[in-house]
Amino acid sequence: MFIEELIGKTITNIYTIVEYQINGLDKGECFIELDNTIIIDIPFGDPTDVWVKELDKKAQSVFVNLSDIPISFVNKEQKTIQEIVDKYSAYQRTFFGRLKKLFGIKTEINEYQPYNIEYQENKLRYIQNRKIVDFLWYDDEIEKGYILLDNGYTITETTTANHGTGIVGLNYYENLEKLTATKGCGILRLADRIKCSS
């Protein structure tokens, strides 16, 4: 499939596989479904072709649950972990602490209980069923390119990263300003290349 054929296609689903390796590199792979018919890979750099690929049976849709994401707040007093450990270690040595332990009653650690829950908007809902309007990339990088959607969102993928960074798999930016603030200026656009050749 030629890169120019992406323009006007609709992203109907995105599937990912993410494998975590403690003290190593996390690995991820995205499968982008277009128009409910084909699965593609996000191209690298300055592409001419797009790899059409088979959906891996282990891949899971990122659109399964688009409800808002709950964020739990714990430890209202903002104690350090050591302060919490010291407090409950001291309690275990008291008469009541020993009595509870004798009868098999576990002591609740209140600092770990949520005192407030707020909800963060799940922005993946702004990616599903959106049309592709352009493909972007940086000339001096060997990372995956960026698919620009008709609502201004851009998507890309990170295939490997240090464990614990949380960036492996699908990444998105709400607009080009957020992309350039993170990655810098100098974006190249497929639309400009198409204009030059016509």
Salt bridges, closest charged atoms under 4 A:
ASP26 OD1 - HIS163 ND1 2.77
GLU29 OE2 - LYS53 NZ 2.92
ASP41 OD1 - LYS53 NZ 3.07
ASP41 OD2 - LYS144 NZ 2.81
ASP46 OD1 - ARG193 NH1 2.32
ASP68 OD1 - ARG125 NH2 2.94
GLU111 OE2 - LYS79 NZ 3.05
GLU111 OE2 - LYS87 NZ 3.04
GLU121 OE2 - ARG125 NH1 3.78
ASP134 OD2 - ARG189 NE 2.99
GLU143 OE1 - LYS183 NZ 3.02
ASP150 OD1 - ARG130 NE 2.81
GLU157 OE2 - LYS144 NZ 3.11
GLU174 OE2 - LYS123 NZ 2.76
GLU174 OE2 - LYS178 NZ 3.32
